[in-house]
Amino acid sequence: MNDTRHQRHVLVLPDRDAAEEVAEALTDRFGVAEEPQVVRDALAGEDDAEDAQWLVVVEDPEAAYDAARLDALAAEYEGWREAE
């Protein structure tokens, strides 16, 4: 049986520094137990590191994290949130 509450939030950030700061803020502000994954996401067809986005992946097995607060956190760093 699938647990329909489990969510994965992906925060899309413009650079690595912002992604690392957001990952740290998630632990401080949201009490995220499992360390968020920071992943480089090269845009399709782009080889230049300047054209990469950085993703912070947050597992949310209990659907406990407020989407609006995650949106606001990402926006502080010129990013946005996508739910998976």
Protein Blocks (a to p, Z undefined) as FASTA:
>chain_A
ZZfkbccdddddfbfklmmmmmmmmmmmnopabacdddddddehiabfklpccddddddf
kopacfklmmmmmmmnopacddZZ
